[in-house]
Amino acid sequence: MNPGTRLSALSISQEGRFVKLLIALLVGYSLPALWNASPGIAETMASSAWLTLGLGPSVESSKKYFLQRSMANLVPIPIGLVLYPLVPEPLAIIVLVSLAMFVLVKHFPNAFRLTSMGIAICLVAGFGRDLAAAEGRMFAVFFGMLIGFLVELFVLPPDQGYKFHLLARRASRQLGALFESVAATRSLDSLTAECLDSLTRAQLALRDQLANFKADYGPRGRRHLRRYAAEMALFEHRVALIGSGAHLLGTLADCRALFETLEPTFREHVFVHLARIDEVHQQLAAYFEHRRAEPPDHDYLQAPYTPADSANPYHMVLQGALMTHQRVLGERVAAIRALGALPA
């Protein structure tokens, strides 16, 4: 494992996350000391810096939390300070500021974090007319959150592309193992609920990770993810291929109870196709895993599916699933081929 790969692995690990949390905490606590600020400012800034990183290893989640929590403090506190000369009763201030914030949240639902807003509204009543305390709170929260976001962005930013490859490898191996087992045993017995549930979880995790990657990549490509720019389309194809294979296996499992009652010739027809699909998936796995220059060129991808001669409705369901997956394989591999060689 080269140094770059080690850093990528560390960036998505719990150890790497703890390092960033500790850095954010220390920086957030130490900076106020340079300005001789009060201990309360240091504590608020340090905890805010920590909280920015607390929602998960994602630049986008840190950015969202930074903006929402900052707005939840920067808006209600000034509103309370403006109202205090008119309504000096603390409980009335809490009610009025809450109503004002509910109106803003209704019109801008994604701009505020409600849990942080409740704390800020209650602090309004405690600050009273103490403008310095209110300014200190807003300053500490905003710059503390900013510190945490900058730590996430520049200190071991999570390599979502590396994590995608890890999850894709796991899902591909699970899918390949099931296809290989069915093709080798010429039986659907290996398609147990436990195996299919595990494959479904791996598939969903991969799909969610693609969304995380796109969110962190952003419209222009964040610096630490730009090296995956040429692979983004391949990520999409890989998710679609694994999803289609998992759907085919799920359809076969649903028909498993009736499969043994079907004609032997049709069962043989199904296993012949599954064996060829297994070969294609093995070639696809090797292409992605070992960075081969060309995607699979299996004859199964060019030959149109030939249905078996049968009017049995269960045959139609199985043949439809086989036909659909063959079409997805052909279309996706053709699209991958059109992209050119896989980036190293």
Steps between C-alpha positions, in 0.01 A plus 500: 500500500661827383494820712212650301286192554587496870384860533178421314433208733579712805273781381188278517599311814390560860862570591525775239171647615622508861819680391289769330267532798797547732662759272172693475456491877855620572496775238155617609610519862844651440416786263291701748801501732688708241237771543480461878138398467300360790500123570134488397590620150774238474267222611225603260740532207666166574171313536366660182812397309457145629128492413564595138676166457256303713238407239713265296808492279377723219605845385147575388343402833754717684428791267124459545529484879734800503253713304185382680634531854663836427170634366317354800716723723564805281129566435301446825749674731490836312120474480487455878734794559280723284183395683642523853459881541136461395416183695736459796325189634727197424214251452326734257827541309534122468146473360539791257841388371369144463204622293729709283731203444211266419394740225854508361535121518172459312632712213863375522473142634857399412673811634475433874571218741210478744691341789760776499232765458329399826824555692553840341144613575535406867833683518327817381305507827820449698698769317243771558661824389852361530614572147855377567376155608278472191783606271732251667254215448446583132873546441595175675238288326566636152878481511494170689280346234723651230809346661338158501396532136849610394654207688267261317578664167880523530614248765449147367184581301301176462586323176151405388633354175726258686208401722283445191760260359507307829121464512479418129761227541306349790165509317657364180657208686172413670313515170767298319505234773126445469506481121795261514328280757178476298688430178729238661232309693225549240272568793334801663565370852776755561255787453405508865324795664811572707729517195259714302443735794875544535528572128213749518666684788828513308319627190315772693819605680672533161215708359505727805877533473467615139265773623753593772777516241298727271405728790862535617631533144277802443429686175864582427675209668661540840877488496544163674247325271595641161709195418173306472353733237559250218344219703169661594314347207656161581370532857147542360536197274641285777208579733253421220669169413507380860141612552381316190681181600356517851150547356542194277612285794209630706255399226654153484474466878132599488437217254716246682210311656348433158822466307539125554148442364584657163598296196859372508572652160399844623704468818798412282425805285516722811825348629670535161422872501604540864834333427567747220388792717741376766783513245411859407490608865838338565646693207339822625643442849847445353463813286416721797730327749816477291453807278501307176506712188187357341163402649357150435443395140295187570282364218206497744493880480446499124258208456135599555317297762315204349197404712427134568189361335258500792170661596537436873450835682790429736721445197400844377603663828841333503564563133404865541752535782775331297421712195501824703834425662659405170381830354641695796832317470523573130405867529725574798804321359453683167482829691815413695678410177405838355668674796840359408759334721439484874713756688788347696 
